[in-house]
Amino acid sequence: AEYFDRGWCYAESSWASLTKRASFSLDLGRMRPDCEYDRPGLIFECTRGNGWRPPLLPPQFAAELEAKRVTEGEDRPVLQRLYEGAFHSQLGRATRLDCASLGWGDAEASQLAAVLASGAAPRLEQLDLSGNQVGDAGLAELSAALSAVPRLERVDLRANRIGDGGIKALSVALATDGTAPRLETLNLSSNMVSDEGLKVLAIALKKKQAAPSLKNLTVESKPSTERVAGCKRTWVVARH
């Protein structure tokens, strides 16, 4: 069986990558014998396309484990218990999740949102999803999960594929009393937001209960009309 088709190998990889930065998880089998690597080159070669995924909820892990090969049948419940323990322990104390530049789209954002919405990461303060391919649907799911991460202070969503639909969903979430009470910095630059989306966000943030701690918001307006194609306006707002 292939490495990740084996139950124990799959489980160990799954719990080792729950909160670890992708650049700290290297697949050395990707090294080429004809190359010499420095540290940045080694990290790039051994993490490129490594399939690093968002954490799985324990029931999801158990379902995937059924398709894995184990030597002894009684190993499955053992692995499930070990994963569930690691899931709650690691995410329960995590203050930062670095998920930048992993090629994640809406499916991965939705999976991460499900984990956050479960209340598994109550101490999370920083979430970095920059440089991915998250769109409106993914941001909508993440927005709905914000109430479950009350300590969140910094969110980086720059350089994704977020448009007005995602911004509207985020605006609704931020305008809800009790959502993101500690959020100080929100970066939405280098996305696909128009003036209309910015107006919706601005109206939401005018509400007293909307992200009361927000001090720094970075977002760009990218008009869609042909006569100003490619034109961007960057808004950096400091709230006092």
C-alpha positions as protocol buffer text, in pm:
chain_id: "A"
residue {
  index: 1
  type: ALA
  ca { x: 0 y: 0 z: 0 }
}
residue {
  index: 2
  type: GLU
  ca { x: 109 y: 357 z: -64 }
}
residue {
  index: 3
  type: TYR
  ca { x: 224 y: 560 z: 236 }
}
residue {
  index: 4
  type: PHE
  ca { x: -98 y: 759 z: 279 }
}
residue {
  index: 5
  type: ASP
  ca { x: -313 y: 449 z: 220 }
}
residue {
  index: 6
  type: ARG
  ca { x: -182 y: 299 z: 544 }
}
residue {
  index: 7
  type: GLY
  ca { x: -390 y: 374 z: 850 }
}
residue {
  index: 8
  type: TRP
  ca { x: -113 y: 463 z: 1093 }
}
residue {
  index: 9
  type: CYS
  ca { x: 82 y: 670 z: 838 }
}
residue {
  index: 10
  type: TYR
  ca { x: -232 y: 856 z: 736 }
}
residue {
  index: 11
  type: ALA
  ca { x: -326 y: 924 z: 1098 }
}
residue {
  index: 12
  type: GLU
  ca { x: 20 y: 1044 z: 1195 }
}
residue {
  index: 13
  type: SER
  ca { x: 30 y: 1279 z: 896 }
}
residue {
  index: 14
  type: SER
  ca { x: -320 y: 1407 z: 975 }
}
residue {
  index: 15
  type: TRP
  ca { x: -258 y: 1500 z: 1336 }
}
residue {
  index: 16
  type: ALA
  ca { x: 92 y: 1631 z: 1265 }
}
residue {
  index: 17
  type: SER
  ca { x: -48 y: 1886 z: 1019 }
}
residue {
  index: 18
  type: LEU
  ca { x: -348 y: 2004 z: 1222 }
}
residue {
  index: 19
  type: THR
  ca { x: -195 y: 2341 z: 1307 }
}
residue {
  index: 20
  type: LYS
  ca { x: 157 y: 2317 z: 1166 }
}
residue {
  index: 21
  type: ARG
  ca { x: 262 y: 2562 z: 896 }
}
residue {
  index: 22
  type: ALA
  ca { x: 275 y: 2393 z: 556 }
}
residue {
  index: 23
  type: SER
  ca { x: 640 y: 2497 z: 517 }
}
residue {
  index: 24
  type: PHE
  ca { x: 723 y: 2286 z: 825 }
}
residue {
  index: 25
  type: SER
  ca { x: 588 y: 1969 z: 667 }
}
residue {
  index: 26
  type: LEU
  ca { x: 837 y: 1849 z: 404 }
}
residue {
  index: 27
  type: ASP
  ca { x: 799 y: 1556 z: 168 }
}
residue {
  index: 28
  type: LEU
  ca { x: 1165 y: 1461 z: 126 }
}
residue {
  index: 29
  type: GLY
  ca { x: 1071 y: 1211 z: -141 }
}
residue {
  index: 30
  type: ARG
  ca { x: 1029 y: 1508 z: -376 }
}
residue {
  index: 31
  type: MET
  ca { x: 1402 y: 1587 z: -364 }
}
residue {
  index: 32
  type: ARG
  ca { x: 1579 y: 1533 z: -697 }
}
residue {
  index: 33
  type: PRO
  ca { x: 1914 y: 1352 z: -688 }
}
residue {
  index: 34
  type: ASP
  ca { x: 2066 y: 1586 z: -947 }
}
residue {
  index: 35
  type: CYS
  ca { x: 2000 y: 1902 z: -745 }
}
residue {
  index: 36
  type: GLU
  ca { x: 2167 y: 2075 z: -454 }
}
residue {
  index: 37
  type: TYR
  ca { x: 1933 y: 2271 z: -230 }
}
residue {
  index: 38
  type: ASP
  ca { x: 1963 y: 2568 z: -2 }
}
residue {
  index: 39
  type: ARG
  ca { x: 1702 y: 2603 z: 271 }
}
residue {
  index: 40
  type: PRO
  ca { x: 1445 y: 2806 z: 69 }
}
residue {
  index: 41
  type: GLY
  ca { x: 1489 y: 2578 z: -231 }
}
residue {
  index: 42
  type: LEU
  ca { x: 1442 y: 2266 z: -21 }
}
residue {
  index: 43
  type: ILE
  ca { x: 1124 y: 2401 z: 135 }
}
residue {
  index: 44
  type: PHE
  ca { x: 985 y: 2497 z: -205 }
}
residue {
  index: 45
  type: GLU
  ca { x: 1066 y: 2161 z: -364 }
}
residue {
  index: 46
  type: CYS
  ca { x: 934 y: 1952 z: -76 }
}
residue {
  index: 47
  type: THR
  ca { x: 610 y: 2143 z: -15 }
}
residue {
  index: 48
  type: ARG
  ca { x: 512 y: 2212 z: -376 }
}
residue {
  index: 49
  type: GLY
  ca { x: 175 y: 2054 z: -442 }
}
residue {
  index: 50
  type: ASN
  ca { x: 195 y: 1857 z: -122 }
}
residue {
  index: 51
  type: GLY
  ca { x: -182 y: 1844 z: -82 }
}
residue {
  index: 52
  type: TRP
  ca { x: -184 y: 2006 z: 263 }
}
residue {
  index: 53
  type: ARG
  ca { x: -550 y: 2021 z: 359 }
}
residue {
  index: 54
  type: PRO
  ca { x: -756 y: 2196 z: 624 }
}
residue {
  index: 55
  type: PRO
  ca { x: -808 y: 1994 z: 943 }
}
residue {
  index: 56
  type: LEU
  ca { x: -1077 y: 1729 z: 936 }
}
residue {
  index: 57
  type: LEU
  ca { x: -1344 y: 1709 z: 1203 }
}
residue {
  index: 58
  type: PRO
  ca { x: -1309 y: 1383 z: 1397 }
}
residue {
  index: 59
  type: PRO
  ca { x: -1613 y: 1220 z: 1228 }
}
residue {
  index: 60
  type: GLN
  ca { x: -1468 y: 1312 z: 887 }
}
residue {
  index: 61
  type: PHE
  ca { x: -1134 y: 1159 z: 982 }
}
residue {
  index: 62
  type: ALA
  ca { x: -1310 y: 842 z: 1097 }
}
residue {
  index: 63
  type: ALA
  ca { x: -1494 y: 818 z: 765 }
}
residue {
  index: 64
  type: GLU
  ca { x: -1172 y: 853 z: 563 }
}
residue {
  index: 65
  type: LEU
  ca { x: -991 y: 608 z: 789 }
}
residue {
  index: 66
  type: GLU
  ca { x: -1234 y: 335 z: 684 }
}
residue {
  index: 67
  type: ALA
  ca { x: -1069 y: 329 z: 341 }
}
residue {
  index: 68
  type: LYS
  ca { x: -717 y: 296 z: 484 }
}
residue {
  index: 69
  type: ARG
  ca { x: -528 y: -27 z: 537 }
}
residue {
  index: 70
  type: VAL
  ca { x: -457 y: -135 z: 893 }
}
residue {
  index: 71
  type: THR
  ca { x: -284 y: -453 z: 1006 }
}
residue {
  index: 72
  type: GLU
  ca { x: -523 y: -511 z: 1294 }
}
residue {
  index: 73
  type: GLY
  ca { x: -892 y: -418 z: 1284 }
}
residue {
  index: 74
  type: GLU
  ca { x: -885 y: -294 z: 1642 }
}
residue {
  index: 75
  type: ASP
  ca { x: -636 y: -26 z: 1534 }
}
residue {
  index: 76
  type: ARG
  ca { x: -914 y: 185 z: 1380 }
}
residue {
  index: 77
  type: PRO
  ca { x: -1084 y: 290 z: 1706 }
}
residue {
  index: 78
  type: VAL
  ca { x: -741 y: 353 z: 1859 }
}
residue {
  index: 79
  type: LEU
  ca { x: -647 y: 582 z: 1572 }
}
residue {
  index: 80
  type: GLN
  ca { x: -982 y: 760 z: 1594 }
}
residue {
  index: 81
  type: ARG
  ca { x: -931 y: 829 z: 1965 }
}
residue {
  index: 82
  type: LEU
  ca { x: -576 y: 949 z: 1908 }
}
residue {
  index: 83
  type: TYR
  ca { x: -683 y: 1183 z: 1629 }
}
residue {
  index: 84
  type: GLU
  ca { x: -974 y: 1323 z: 1826 }
}
residue {
  index: 85
  type: GLY
  ca { x: -745 y: 1390 z: 2122 }
}
residue {
  index: 86
  type: ALA
  ca { x: -487 y: 1563 z: 1900 }
}
residue {
  index: 87
  type: PHE
  ca { x: -760 y: 1761 z: 1723 }
}
residue {
  index: 88
  type: HIS
  ca { x: -900 y: 1911 z: 2042 }
}
residue {
  index: 89
  type: SER
  ca { x: -561 y: 1957 z: 2207 }
}
residue {
  index: 90
  type: GLN
  ca { x: -382 y: 2126 z: 1918 }
}
residue {
  index: 91
  type: LEU
  ca { x: -664 y: 2341 z: 1787 }
}
residue {
  index: 92
  type: GLY
  ca { x: -780 y: 2420 z: 2138 }
}
residue {
  index: 93
  type: ARG
  ca { x: -456 y: 2598 z: 2216 }
}
residue {
  index: 94
  type: ALA
  ca { x: -380 y: 2736 z: 1868 }
}
residue {
  index: 95
  type: THR
  ca { x: -349 y: 3116 z: 1845 }
}
residue {
  index: 96
  type: ARG
  ca { x: -242 y: 3133 z: 1479 }
}
residue {
  index: 97
  type: LEU
  ca { x: -328 y: 2942 z: 1164 }
}
residue {
  index: 98
  type: ASP
  ca { x: -98 y: 3009 z: 869 }
}
residue {
  index: 99
  type: CYS
  ca { x: -272 y: 2885 z: 555 }
}
residue {
  index: 100
  type: ALA
  ca { x: -116 y: 3126 z: 305 }
}
residue {
  index: 101
  type: SER
  ca { x: -38 y: 3033 z: -57 }
}
residue {
  index: 102
  type: LEU
  ca { x: -164 y: 2676 z: -44 }
}
residue {
  index: 103
  type: GLY
  ca { x: -383 y: 2694 z: -353 }
}
residue {
  index: 104
  type: TRP
  ca { x: -696 y: 2660 z: -142 }
}
residue {
  index: 105
  type: GLY
  ca { x: -1032 y: 2742 z: -296 }
}
residue {
  index: 106
  type: ASP
  ca { x: -1388 y: 2755 z: -170 }
}
residue {
  index: 107
  type: ALA
  ca { x: -1397 y: 2386 z: -76 }
}
residue {
  index: 108
  type: GLU
  ca { x: -1098 y: 2418 z: 156 }
}
residue {
  index: 109
  type: ALA
  ca { x: -1227 y: 2748 z: 300 }
}
residue {
  index: 110
  type: SER
  ca { x: -1560 y: 2581 z: 372 }
}
residue {
  index: 111
  type: GLN
  ca { x: -1384 y: 2290 z: 544 }
}
residue {
  index: 112
  type: LEU
  ca { x: -1181 y: 2527 z: 760 }
}
residue {
  index: 113
  type: ALA
  ca { x: -1499 y: 2721 z: 837 }
}
residue {
  index: 114
  type: ALA
  ca { x: -1668 y: 2402 z: 956 }
}
residue {
  index: 115
  type: VAL
  ca { x: -1379 y: 2336 z: 1194 }
}
residue {
  index: 116
  type: LEU
  ca { x: -1389 y: 2693 z: 1328 }
}
residue {
  index: 117
  type: ALA
  ca { x: -1768 y: 2687 z: 1360 }
}
residue {
  index: 118
  type: SER
  ca { x: -1742 y: 2373 z: 1573 }
}
residue {
  index: 119
  type: GLY
  ca { x: -1572 y: 2582 z: 1842 }
}
residue {
  index: 120
  type: ALA
  ca { x: -1251 y: 2382 z: 1818 }
}
residue {
  index: 121
  type: ALA
  ca { x: -1024 y: 2690 z: 1808 }
}
residue {
  index: 122
  type: PRO
  ca { x: -1156 y: 2929 z: 2077 }
}
residue {
  index: 123
  type: ARG
  ca { x: -813 y: 3092 z: 2132 }
}
residue {
  index: 124
  type: LEU
  ca { x: -742 y: 3171 z: 1767 }
}
residue {
  index: 125
  type: GLU
  ca { x: -606 y: 3526 z: 1724 }
}
residue {
  index: 126
  type: GLN
  ca { x: -457 y: 3528 z: 1373 }
}
residue {
  index: 127
  type: LEU
  ca { x: -581 y: 3369 z: 1052 }
}
residue {
  index: 128
  type: ASP
  ca { x: -376 y: 3399 z: 731 }
}
residue {
  index: 129
  type: LEU
  ca { x: -542 y: 3282 z: 410 }
}
residue {
  index: 130
  type: SER
  ca { x: -359 y: 3519 z: 177 }
}
residue {
  index: 131
  type: GLY
  ca { x: -247 y: 3414 z: -168 }
}
residue {
  index: 132
  type: ASN
  ca { x: -511 y: 3147 z: -221 }
}
residue {
  index: 133
  type: GLN
  ca { x: -814 y: 3113 z: -451 }
}
residue {
  index: 134
  type: VAL
  ca { x: -1094 y: 3165 z: -203 }
}
residue {
  index: 135
  type: GLY
  ca { x: -1405 y: 3316 z: -362 }
}
residue {
  index: 136
  type: ASP
  ca { x: -1742 y: 3442 z: -248 }
}
residue {
  index: 137
  type: ALA
  ca { x: -1878 y: 3106 z: -136 }
}
residue {
  index: 138
  type: GLY
  ca { x: -1572 y: 3034 z: 75 }
}
residue {
  index: 139
  type: LEU
  ca { x: -1575 y: 3376 z: 239 }
}
residue {
  index: 140
  type: ALA
  ca { x: -1946 y: 3339 z: 313 }
}
residue {
  index: 141
  type: GLU
  ca { x: -1875 y: 3017 z: 505 }
}
residue {
  index: 142
  type: LEU
  ca { x: -1583 y: 3172 z: 691 }
}
residue {
  index: 143
  type: SER
  ca { x: -1793 y: 3478 z: 778 }
}
residue {
  index: 144
  type: ALA
  ca { x: -2063 y: 3259 z: 929 }
}
residue {
  index: 145
  type: ALA
  ca { x: -1798 y: 3096 z: 1152 }
}
residue {
  index: 146
  type: LEU
  ca { x: -1660 y: 3421 z: 1296 }
}
residue {
  index: 147
  type: SER
  ca { x: -1882 y: 3412 z: 1602 }
}
residue {
  index: 148
  type: ALA
  ca { x: -1707 y: 3090 z: 1712 }
}
residue {
  index: 149
  type: VAL
  ca { x: -1361 y: 3254 z: 1726 }
}
residue {
  index: 150
  type: PRO
  ca { x: -1419 y: 3548 z: 1963 }
}
residue {
  index: 151
  type: ARG
  ca { x: -1047 y: 3618 z: 2021 }
}
residue {
  index: 152
  type: LEU
  ca { x: -969 y: 3669 z: 1653 }
}
residue {
  index: 153
  type: GLU
  ca { x: -760 y: 3988 z: 1605 }
}
residue {
  index: 154
  type: ARG
  ca { x: -608 y: 3966 z: 1257 }
}
residue {
  index: 155
  type: VAL
  ca { x: -746 y: 3822 z: 932 }
}
residue {
  index: 156
  type: ASP
  ca { x: -548 y: 3828 z: 609 }
}
residue {
  index: 157
  type: LEU
  ca { x: -747 y: 3748 z: 294 }
}
residue {
  index: 158
  type: ARG
  ca { x: -547 y: 3947 z: 40 }
}
residue {
  index: 159
  type: ALA
  ca { x: -481 y: 3809 z: -306 }
}
residue {
  index: 160
  type: ASN
  ca { x: -777 y: 3575 z: -332 }
}
residue {
  index: 161
  type: ARG
  ca { x: -1081 y: 3576 z: -565 }
}
residue {
  index: 162
  type: ILE
  ca { x: -1328 y: 3751 z: -341 }
}
residue {
  index: 163
  type: GLY
  ca { x: -1594 y: 3967 z: -504 }
}
residue {
  index: 164
  type: ASP
  ca { x: -1897 y: 4162 z: -392 }
}
residue {
  index: 165
  type: GLY
  ca { x: -2093 y: 3852 z: -292 }
}
residue {
  index: 166
  type: GLY
  ca { x: -1830 y: 3753 z: -38 }
}
residue {
  index: 167
  type: ILE
  ca { x: -1799 y: 4108 z: 91 }
}
residue {
  index: 168
  type: LYS
  ca { x: -2175 y: 4127 z: 143 }
}
residue {
  index: 169
  type: ALA
  ca { x: -2173 y: 3804 z: 343 }
}
residue {
  index: 170
  type: LEU
  ca { x: -1883 y: 3934 z: 551 }
}
residue {
  index: 171
  type: SER
  ca { x: -2066 y: 4263 z: 607 }
}
residue {
  index: 172
  type: VAL
  ca { x: -2371 y: 4085 z: 741 }
}
residue {
  index: 173
  type: ALA
  ca { x: -2156 y: 3882 z: 980 }
}
residue {
  index: 174
  type: LEU
  ca { x: -1957 y: 4181 z: 1107 }
}
residue {
  index: 175
  type: ALA
  ca { x: -2275 y: 4380 z: 1165 }
}
residue {
  index: 176
  type: THR
  ca { x: -2408 y: 4108 z: 1394 }
}
residue {
  index: 177
  type: ASP
  ca { x: -2368 y: 4193 z: 1760 }
}
residue {
  index: 178
  type: GLY
  ca { x: -2104 y: 3977 z: 1928 }
}
residue {
  index: 179
  type: THR
  ca { x: -1922 y: 3875 z: 1609 }
}
residue {
  index: 180
  type: ALA
  ca { x: -1547 y: 3942 z: 1594 }
}
residue {
  index: 181
  type: PRO
  ca { x: -1539 y: 4167 z: 1903 }
}
residue {
  index: 182
  type: ARG
  ca { x: -1154 y: 4177 z: 1908 }
}
residue {
  index: 183
  type: LEU
  ca { x: -1087 y: 4202 z: 1534 }
}
residue {
  index: 184
  type: GLU
  ca { x: -832 y: 4480 z: 1483 }
}
residue {
  index: 185
  type: THR
  ca { x: -687 y: 4421 z: 1135 }
}
residue {
  index: 186
  type: LEU
  ca { x: -862 y: 4299 z: 822 }
}
residue {
  index: 187
  type: ASN
  ca { x: -677 y: 4281 z: 488 }
}
residue {
  index: 188
  type: LEU
  ca { x: -892 y: 4228 z: 178 }
}
residue {
  index: 189
  type: SER
  ca { x: -661 y: 4386 z: -79 }
}
residue {
  index: 190
  type: SER
  ca { x: -588 y: 4238 z: -424 }
}
residue {
  index: 191
  type: ASN
  ca { x: -932 y: 4083 z: -465 }
}
residue {
  index: 192
  type: MET
  ca { x: -1222 y: 4156 z: -702 }
}
residue {
  index: 193
  type: VAL
  ca { x: -1432 y: 4400 z: -501 }
}
residue {
  index: 194
  type: SER
  ca { x: -1620 y: 4685 z: -670 }
}
residue {
  index: 195
  type: ASP
  ca { x: -1737 y: 5019 z: -533 }
}
residue {
  index: 196
  type: GLU
  ca { x: -2075 y: 4859 z: -465 }
}
residue {
  index: 197
  type: GLY
  ca { x: -1916 y: 4599 z: -240 }
}
residue {
  index: 198
  type: LEU
  ca { x: -1719 y: 4866 z: -58 }
}
residue {
  index: 199
  type: LYS
  ca { x: -2034 y: 5066 z: 7 }
}
residue {
  index: 200
  type: VAL
  ca { x: -2206 y: 4765 z: 159 }
}
residue {
  index: 201
  type: LEU
  ca { x: -1906 y: 4704 z: 386 }
}
residue {
  index: 202
  type: ALA
  ca { x: -1886 y: 5071 z: 484 }
}
residue {
  index: 203
  type: ILE
  ca { x: -2255 y: 5082 z: 578 }
}
residue {
  index: 204
  type: ALA
  ca { x: -2216 y: 4767 z: 789 }
}
residue {
  index: 205
  type: LEU
  ca { x: -1912 y: 4904 z: 973 }
}
residue {
  index: 206
  type: LYS
  ca { x: -2096 y: 5222 z: 1066 }
}
residue {
  index: 207
  type: LYS
  ca { x: -2311 y: 5021 z: 1302 }
}
residue {
  index: 208
  type: LYS
  ca { x: -2196 y: 5053 z: 1660 }
}
residue {
  index: 209
  type: GLN
  ca { x: -2181 y: 4680 z: 1724 }
}
residue {
  index: 210
  type: ALA
  ca { x: -1991 y: 4601 z: 1402 }
}
residue {
  index: 211
  type: ALA
  ca { x: -1634 y: 4488 z: 1475 }
}
residue {
  index: 212
  type: PRO
  ca { x: -1592 y: 4744 z: 1754 }
}
residue {
  index: 213
  type: SER
  ca { x: -1214 y: 4690 z: 1783 }
}
residue {
  index: 214
  type: LEU
  ca { x: -1139 y: 4723 z: 1410 }
}
residue {
  index: 215
  type: LYS
  ca { x: -860 y: 4976 z: 1353 }
}
residue {
  index: 216
  type: ASN
  ca { x: -707 y: 4882 z: 1018 }
}
residue {
  index: 217
  type: LEU
  ca { x: -897 y: 4778 z: 707 }
}
residue {
  index: 218
  type: THR
  ca { x: -721 y: 4741 z: 371 }
}
residue {
  index: 219
  type: VAL
  ca { x: -934 y: 4681 z: 65 }
}
residue {
  index: 220
  type: GLU
  ca { x: -927 y: 4770 z: -303 }
}
residue {
  index: 221
  type: SER
  ca { x: -1198 y: 4887 z: -535 }
}
residue {
  index: 222
  type: LYS
  ca { x: -1168 y: 4735 z: -879 }
}
residue {
  index: 223
  type: PRO
  ca { x: -1428 y: 4893 z: -1115 }
}
residue {
  index: 224
  type: SER
  ca { x: -1566 y: 4654 z: -1373 }
}
residue {
  index: 225
  type: THR
  ca { x: -1649 y: 4905 z: -1648 }
}
residue {
  index: 226
  type: GLU
  ca { x: -1440 y: 4873 z: -1963 }
}
residue {
  index: 227
  type: ARG
  ca { x: -1342 y: 5238 z: -1971 }
}
residue {
  index: 228
  type: VAL
  ca { x: -1151 y: 5202 z: -1646 }
}
residue {
  index: 229
  type: ALA
  ca { x: -1041 y: 4842 z: -1693 }
}
residue {
  index: 230
  type: GLY
  ca { x: -752 y: 4754 z: -1466 }
}
residue {
  index: 231
  type: CYS
  ca { x: -798 y: 5062 z: -1249 }
}
residue {
  index: 232
  type: LYS
  ca { x: -775 y: 5002 z: -876 }
}
residue {
  index: 233
  type: ARG
  ca { x: -822 y: 5222 z: -576 }
}
residue {
  index: 234
  type: THR
  ca { x: -670 y: 5107 z: -252 }
}
residue {
  index: 235
  type: TRP
  ca { x: -844 y: 5200 z: 71 }
}
residue {
  index: 236
  type: VAL
  ca { x: -648 y: 5186 z: 392 }
}
residue {
  index: 237
  type: VAL
  ca { x: -875 y: 5288 z: 673 }
}
residue {
  index: 238
  type: ALA
  ca { x: -757 y: 5355 z: 1026 }
}
residue {
  index: 239
  type: ARG
  ca { x: -1037 y: 5358 z: 1279 }
}
residue {
  index: 240
  type: HIS
  ca { x: -985 y: 5545 z: 1605 }
}
